[in-house]
Amino acid sequence: MGEDRPRASGLPLLAELALAEPDLVRLVTFLNQTLKEYGFSFGLSRGAEGFRLAIYRAEYASGPPELATGARADTGARGRLG
């Protein structure tokens, strides 16, 4: 981690990836590896309009792992790319 970039105050860093150039496949792989235990899965596809990033939420029988703060990983927020 570089000391010259700003850090989010009080937020735990889960993982970090440095890319010299845009590499969406590496980014999606990184996200999948980092957030799999929290029940998130990411997909990448390419269509006529460009790239599309999909975010999925897996269901757990016993619930997702707790975050460091003790809060649940599920915020109920939904987003749309594009």
N, C-alpha and C positions, 0 to 999 in steps of 0.2 A: 504494500500500500504506500502510495506517495504521500509525503507529509505536506505537499504544497496544495492539495485539493481540500475543499471544505468537507467537513464531516457533519452528519446529522446528529445534533446534540441528544444524547440519551437513548438513541436507537441502537439495538444490537445489530452488528453486521453479520448476516448469514453467510454470505459468500461474495466474491468479487472476481470479475473477469475483465481483462484488458484486451482490446482488439485494436490492431494497427490499422485495419480497414474494415468496412462493414462486412460481416459474415453472418447472415441470418441463421444459417444452419447451425453454426457453433453457438450462437446466442440461444436458440431454442433448445439445443442439447444441454447447455449450461442451466437454463431455467428448469428443464425437466429433472436434471440430476439434483439441483438444489432444493426444489420445492415439492418433490415427489412425496416426501414424508408428511407434508402438510395437506396432501390430497389434491394438489394441482397438477395438471398435465397440459402441455402446450403442443399445438400442431401448426405446421407451416405448409401452405399450398401456394401455387402460382397459377394465376388465371390471366385472362385478357386485360384486366384492370391493374395487374401487378401482383404483389404478394399479399396474402391474407394470413394473419396470425389468429389462431383460435385458442381460447383458454377453457379448459374443462375442469370440473370439480368432481373428484371421485367420492363416492359414499363409503363410509367406514361403518362396520358393524358396531365397534366400540367407540366411535367418534375420532376425530383427528387429534394429533398430538397437541398439547397445550403450548402456547407461546411462552417465551421467557417471562412475560409480565403476568402470566396466568390467564390471559384472555383467550377465548377460542379463536382459531384461525379464520372462521367464517364470519365475514362482516355483513353478508347479505347484499353487498353492492354488486351491481352488474354493469359491465361496460361493453362498448361495441367499437371495433376498429374499422375505420373506413366509412 
